[in-house]
């Protein structure tokens, strides 16, 4: 019951300021805004209910599932199978992320279907999967995070010199959309679960950073796609 109350409060705090701001703008700009205001209120109520249920599902299901899966994988699988499992999980959670679907649809529409949404989603998913596997390997092998991040962003800047200009914003937006409401809690919980078993003394510092690497992967993947298109 407490989780339901907390989720409802979070949803209202997230949506109410935006709704009030838009209502004020409509009252200022439109001569007879009653119809538009009613439409907005009805839509806001539906969004609030949907978002509240979604966030409740994330808290009740995804966070716990990610933590349990993360803590069980190292105990049941060998190192190669562990990396492959994390890779597959990264792809699956990315394909299910609503923000990724929205970005892919918009890119497909704006580009006149020259950049297929299926291809965009596939490359973003592969990028997240590969770098989640790298994040898991980093914890297992004890590689400092800064080395991977520096090497990754150097590669980003190098690839940026060889891609068409239209791919640059799409690539960096691809990194942003992987930090949606579905991906973030699961990836963070999975990282905490993995490092609780693998991390040892450094489990506190190793528990975080999975999301940073998961966001770097799509940027590199889409830039590589741009190199193929060039």
N, C-alpha and C positions, 0 to 999 in steps of 0.2 A: 504493500500500500504506500509506503514511504517513497518507493521508486516512482510510482505513478504520480505522486504529488510533485516530486522533484522534477520529473520530466515535463509535467504540465507547466510548472513555473519557468523552466528553461525555454520552453517553446514560446510562451507568452512574452518573455523578455526579449526573445530574438525577433519576433514578428511584430509586436505591438508598436514599437517606435517607427518602423517602416510604414506600417498602415496609417498611423496618425499623420506622418509627414506627407504621404500621398494624398490623404483626405484634405489636408490644409491646402496643398497645391491645387487640387481640383476645385475647392471652394473659391480660390483666388482666380483661377484661369477661366472657369466655365460659368456661363450665365445661369444655367439651370443644371447644377451638378447632381441633383438628387438620384437620378438613374445610375450614373457612373459610381457614385458613392455606395449605393446599395449593391451594385455588382462587386465592387471592391470588398465590401464587408462580407458578402456571401463567399467570395473566393478566399478571403483571409481565414474565415472559419473552417472551410474545407482543407486549406493548406495546414492550418494549425492542428486539426485532427489527424491528418495524414502524417505530418512531421512528428507529432507527438507519439503516434503508434510506432513509427519507424525508429525513433530514438529509444523508445522503450524496448523494442526488439533488439536493438544493438546492445543495450545495457544487459538485458536478461540473457540474450543468446550469444552474440558475437564475442563480447569481451571474455566471457567465461569459456567459450569454445576455443578462442585463440590461445588463451592461457593454458588450457588443458592440452591442446594439440602440441603447443610449443614445449611443454614439459615432458610429454610422452614420446615425441619423435626421437630425441637422443637416446632414450632408454630402449627403444624397440628396433631402431634401424641402424645400419652401418653408416659411416660418414658419407659415402657416395649416395646411398639411398636417402639419407637425410637431406642432402643438397637437392636431389631431384624432387623430393616431396615438397620442399620449400619453394622450389621453382614453379611447380604445378599449382601450388596454393596461391602464389603471387599472380599467376596468370588468371586463375579463376576469380579471385577477389577483384581484380582490375576489370575484367569483362563485366562483372556484376555491378560495378560502380556507376550510379546514375550520371555523375558529372562527366565521366569519360564518354558515355553514350551521347550526351548533349553536345560535347565538343566535337565528336566525330560527325554527328549529323549536321552541325553548323559548317564545319569544314567542307563536307561533301556538298552542301547547298551552295556555299559561297564560291567554291571552285568549279561549279558547274559539273559536278561528278567526276572531275579529273583526279581528285584525291578521294578515293573510295573510303567510305566510313568503315567498311570491313577491314581494309588494309590498315587504316589508322588505329583502330581498336587492337588489331593483331600486334602491331609493332609496339604500341604502348604496353600491352600485356606482356610481351616478351621482354621489354625493357625492365618492367617491374619484377618479373620472375627471375631474370638473370641477376639483378642487383640485390634482390632479397636472398638469393643463394649466396652471393658474395658476402652479404652481411652476416649470414650464418657461418660461413667459412671464416670470416674475420674473427668471430668470437671463439671458434674452435681452435684456430691457429694463433690467436693472440696478436693479430696485426693491428697497429694503431689506426684509428679512424681517419686521422688527418692525412695519412699517406694515400688512402683510397680516394678521399674527397679531392685532394689536390690533383692527383693523377686524372681523376674523372673530369674535373672542370678544365684542366689543360687540354684534354681530348675534345671537350665541348668547343673550346675556342678554336682549336685546329680545324675541326669539322665545319665550323661556322664559315670558314674561308672558302669552302667548296660547295656550299648548298645554295640553291636559288633563294632570293630574299624572302619569298613568300613562306618558306619553311621555318625561318627563324622564330617568328612569333608563335607559330603552331607548336614548335618544339618546346618552347618554354611554358606555354599554356598547358601542354601535355604533362609537364612536371607538376603544375599547380592542381590539375583536376584529380590527380592521384591522392590528394589530401582531402578527399571528400568524407562524408559522414559514415560511409560503409568501410572504406579502406583503412582510415586512420585507426579506429579502435581495434580492428582485427590485427593489423600489422604490429601496432604497439604491444598488444596483449601477447601476440605470438613471440615477439622479441623478448618480452619479460619472461615468458615460459621457457624459451630456449636457454636464456642466460641463467635462469635459476638452476639449471642442471649443468650447463657447460662453463659458465662464467667463473665459478670459484670465488676467489677473493675480489675479483673485479666485476662481479655480477651487477653491482649498482651502476657503474659507468657504462658497461656493455649492454644494459637493458635498453638503452636509448641510442638512436642513430639509425635504426632500421628504416625509419620513415625518410630520413635525409637521403639514404642510398636508394630507397624505393622511388623517390622523386627524381633523382639524378638519372636513373635508368631510362625512363621515357624520353627525356631530353636527348640523350645519346641515340636512342633507337629511332626517333623521328628525324634527327639530323642524318643518320645513316640512310634512312628512307629518302631524304632529300638528295643525298649523294647519288643514289640509284636513279632518281628522277632527272638529275642534272644532265 
